[in-house]
Amino acid sequence: MPEAADDGATSLVALGLDSPDPALASARAKALLSPVLPRHRAPDEAPLDAVAPPDGTELFFCDFTNPL
């Protein structure tokens, strides 16, 4: 997981993106050489696919039109 700056400055470490097909978005990112990040989830948590772009942030793909 990315770490925030130690100097007290605000930093962005993760971003959630709405996608009609999170699995396809994740596969496309992987094809563009962004590794898929392993995630542990509880049974009642939404499935959030995440990838690691080169800048060190985490991108989460989720479908906001399809709640649990």
N, CA, C and O of each residue as an XYZ file, in Angstrom:
272
protein
N       0.831     -1.166      0.000
C       0.000      0.000      0.000
C       0.883      1.238      0.000
O       1.887      1.276      0.711
N       0.523      2.260     -0.792
C       1.322      3.485     -0.804
C       1.282      4.168      0.556
O       0.327      4.018      1.319
N       2.324      4.910      0.837
C       2.391      5.612      2.101
C       2.300      7.111      1.871
O       2.821      7.628      0.882
N       1.643      7.802      2.779
C       1.522      9.251      2.702
C       2.879      9.896      2.984
O       3.759      9.285      3.591
N       3.028     11.131      2.536
C       4.267     11.871      2.757
C       4.503     12.059      4.250
O       3.555     12.283      5.003
N       5.749     11.971      4.680
C       6.093     12.105      6.090
C       6.184     13.554      6.547
O       6.288     13.814      7.746
N       6.145     14.507      5.611
C       6.338     15.908      5.967
C       5.044     16.601      6.397
O       5.029     17.822      6.556
N       3.962     15.848      6.586
C       2.697     16.437      7.000
C       1.867     16.982      5.852
O       0.751     17.457      6.067
N       2.390     16.920      4.642
C       1.659     17.409      3.478
C       0.552     16.431      3.100
O       0.655     15.229      3.345
N      -0.484     16.958      2.513
C      -1.570     16.108      2.024
C      -1.111     15.404      0.764
O      -0.470     16.012     -0.093
N      -1.434     14.125      0.646
C      -1.049     13.381     -0.547
C      -2.178     12.436     -0.936
O      -2.966     12.007     -0.093
N      -2.241     12.125     -2.192
C      -3.233     11.207     -2.729
C      -2.573      9.848     -2.904
O      -1.577      9.725     -3.617
N      -3.127      8.823     -2.251
C      -2.525      7.492     -2.343
C      -3.425      6.484     -3.038
O      -2.963      5.417     -3.441
N      -4.721      6.812     -3.186
C      -5.646      5.894     -3.851
C      -6.773      6.688     -4.496
O      -7.120      7.786     -4.060
N      -7.330      6.103     -5.543
C      -8.398      6.757     -6.287
C      -9.383      5.686     -6.738
O      -8.977      4.658     -7.281
N     -10.669      5.918     -6.517
C     -11.698      4.992     -6.961
C     -12.324      5.477     -8.252
O     -12.673      6.652     -8.371
N     -12.469      4.592     -9.210
C     -13.046      4.943    -10.508
C     -14.294      4.111    -10.765
O     -14.274      2.890    -10.613
N     -15.374      4.771    -11.154
C     -16.603      4.083    -11.505
C     -16.428      3.455    -12.882
O     -15.987      4.117    -13.821
N     -16.773      2.186    -13.000
C     -16.627      1.461    -14.258
C     -17.821      0.528    -14.427
O     -18.216     -0.139    -13.470
N     -18.406      0.465    -15.627
C     -19.500     -0.475    -15.836
C     -19.030     -1.932    -15.793
O     -19.843     -2.840    -15.620
N     -17.726     -2.157    -15.949
C     -17.171     -3.512    -15.909
C     -15.801     -3.468    -15.232
O     -14.772     -3.422    -15.906
N     -15.792     -3.483    -13.887
C     -14.529     -3.392    -13.155
C     -13.520     -4.477    -13.522
O     -12.323     -4.202    -13.597
N     -13.981     -5.693    -13.749
C     -13.048     -6.773    -14.093
C     -12.369     -6.497    -15.431
O     -11.175     -6.755    -15.586
N     -13.117     -5.978    -16.389
C     -12.545     -5.640    -17.689
C     -11.560     -4.476    -17.564
O     -10.500     -4.490    -18.191
N     -11.902     -3.480    -16.765
C     -11.005     -2.346    -16.545
C      -9.705     -2.808    -15.898
O      -8.622     -2.358    -16.272
N      -9.819     -3.706    -14.930
C      -8.641     -4.249    -14.260
C      -7.785     -5.051    -15.242
O      -6.559     -4.931    -15.236
N      -8.421     -5.865    -16.079
C      -7.685     -6.654    -17.078
C      -6.977     -5.746    -18.078
O      -5.852     -6.028    -18.489
N      -7.632     -4.665    -18.465
C      -7.023     -3.716    -19.412
C      -5.803     -3.042    -18.777
O      -4.766     -2.893    -19.423
N      -5.931     -2.641    -17.525
C      -4.798     -2.031    -16.827
C      -3.643     -3.021    -16.718
O      -2.481     -2.651    -16.884
N      -3.969     -4.276    -16.438
C      -2.926     -5.314    -16.346
C      -2.244     -5.488    -17.696
O      -1.027     -5.661    -17.754
N      -3.017     -5.443    -18.790
C      -2.443     -5.549    -20.135
C      -1.511     -4.378    -20.438
O      -0.591     -4.497    -21.248
N      -1.758     -3.245    -19.777
C      -0.893     -2.066    -19.931
C       0.239     -2.059    -18.903
O       0.881     -1.033    -18.678
N       0.472     -3.222    -18.283
C       1.585     -3.473    -17.353
C       1.420     -2.845    -15.975
O       2.412     -2.622    -15.282
N       0.199     -2.558    -15.567
C      -0.056     -2.148    -14.181
C      -0.432     -3.404    -13.410
O      -1.450     -4.024    -13.716
N       0.357     -3.795    -12.422
C       0.054     -5.033    -11.704
C      -1.247     -4.939    -10.905
O      -1.556     -3.906    -10.312
N      -1.996     -6.035    -10.903
C      -3.201     -6.127    -10.079
C      -2.754     -6.342     -8.640
O      -1.903     -7.189     -8.369
N      -3.325     -5.579     -7.726
C      -2.939     -5.659     -6.315
C      -3.781     -6.696     -5.583
O      -5.005     -6.711     -5.721
N      -3.142     -7.553     -4.814
C      -3.906     -8.534     -4.037
C      -4.677     -7.830     -2.933
O      -4.170     -6.894     -2.314
N      -5.897     -8.277     -2.688
C      -6.724     -7.670     -1.650
C      -7.413     -8.762     -0.850
O      -7.876     -9.759     -1.402
N      -7.472     -8.560      0.444
C      -8.218     -9.456      1.329
C      -9.514     -8.739      1.675
O      -9.490     -7.579      2.085
N     -10.644     -9.417      1.516
C     -11.921     -8.800      1.837
C     -12.769     -9.714      2.709
O     -12.677    -10.940      2.652
N     -13.586     -9.072      3.504
C     -14.571     -9.804      4.304
C     -15.724    -10.201      3.382
O     -15.924     -9.570      2.344
N     -16.475    -11.224      3.742
C     -17.573    -11.680      2.889
C     -18.601    -10.602      2.561
O     -19.228    -10.659      1.503
N     -18.789     -9.613      3.449
C     -19.788     -8.578      3.204
C     -19.228     -7.333      2.515
O     -19.957     -6.357      2.338
N     -17.964     -7.343      2.128
C     -17.360     -6.196      1.450
C     -17.563     -6.274     -0.057
O     -17.624     -7.357     -0.638
N     -17.664     -5.112     -0.671
C     -17.802     -5.042     -2.126
C     -16.501     -5.481     -2.785
O     -15.419     -5.194     -2.272
N     -16.594     -6.171     -3.913
C     -15.381     -6.552     -4.633
C     -14.782     -5.322     -5.326
O     -15.395     -4.760     -6.234
N     -13.616     -4.916     -4.907
C     -12.931     -3.778     -5.509
C     -11.635     -4.263     -6.131
O     -10.708     -4.652     -5.420
N     -11.566     -4.241     -7.446
C     -10.332     -4.595     -8.130
C      -9.413     -3.380     -8.108
O      -9.863     -2.259     -8.347
N      -8.142     -3.590     -7.826
C      -7.190     -2.485     -7.746
C      -5.937     -2.818     -8.537
O      -5.512     -3.971     -8.605
N      -5.351     -1.781     -9.134
C      -4.089     -1.920     -9.857
C      -3.129     -0.845     -9.370
O      -3.534      0.143     -8.758
N      -1.851     -1.057     -9.653
C      -0.806     -0.123     -9.227
C      -0.196      0.543    -10.452
O       0.634     -0.066    -11.127
N      -0.583      1.776    -10.756
C       0.060      2.493    -11.854
C       1.492      2.893    -11.463
O       1.863      2.800    -10.293
N       2.288      3.334    -12.432
C       3.702      3.640    -12.158
C       3.948      4.734    -11.121
O       5.033      4.781    -10.541
N       2.973      5.618    -10.868
C       3.218      6.719     -9.933
C       3.075      6.329     -8.469
O       3.283      7.165     -7.589
N       2.719      5.058     -8.186
C       2.654      4.592     -6.809
C       1.291      4.714     -6.155
O       1.129      4.288     -5.011
N       0.313      5.276     -6.831
C      -1.036      5.308     -6.266
C      -1.700      3.948     -6.457
O      -1.150      3.071     -7.124
N      -2.867      3.777     -5.877
C      -3.672      2.581     -6.120
C      -4.947      3.032     -6.816
O      -5.605      3.968     -6.361
N      -5.298      2.379     -7.910
C      -6.544      2.658     -8.604
C      -7.517      1.532     -8.336
O      -7.210      0.364     -8.575
N      -8.690      1.880     -7.839
C      -9.739      0.908     -7.558
C     -10.837      1.067     -8.589
O     -11.300      2.179     -8.841
N     -11.254     -0.030     -9.182
C     -12.349     -0.025    -10.146
C     -13.579     -0.592     -9.471
O     -13.520     -1.673     -8.885
N     -14.700      0.123     -9.544
C     -15.934     -0.353     -8.930
C     -17.123      0.094     -9.774
O     -17.038      1.067    -10.524
N     -18.220     -0.623     -9.642
C     -19.440     -0.331    -10.376
C     -20.453      0.246     -9.393
O     -21.091     -0.502     -8.651
N     -20.606      1.567     -9.381
C     -21.494      2.223     -8.433
C     -22.965      1.973     -8.748
O     -23.823      2.226     -7.901
N     -23.276      1.483     -9.949
C     -24.665      1.210    -10.301
C     -25.111     -0.164     -9.830
O     -26.288     -0.505     -9.939
N     -24.174     -0.961     -9.303
C     -24.476     -2.325     -8.897
C     -24.074     -2.519     -7.428
O     -23.052     -3.146     -7.150
N     -24.883     -1.979     -6.468
C     -24.521     -2.152     -5.058
C     -24.683     -3.606     -4.621
O     -25.355     -4.401     -5.278
N     -24.065     -3.923     -3.525
C     -24.151     -5.292     -2.983
C     -25.565     -5.699     -2.711
O     -25.809     -6.816     -2.254
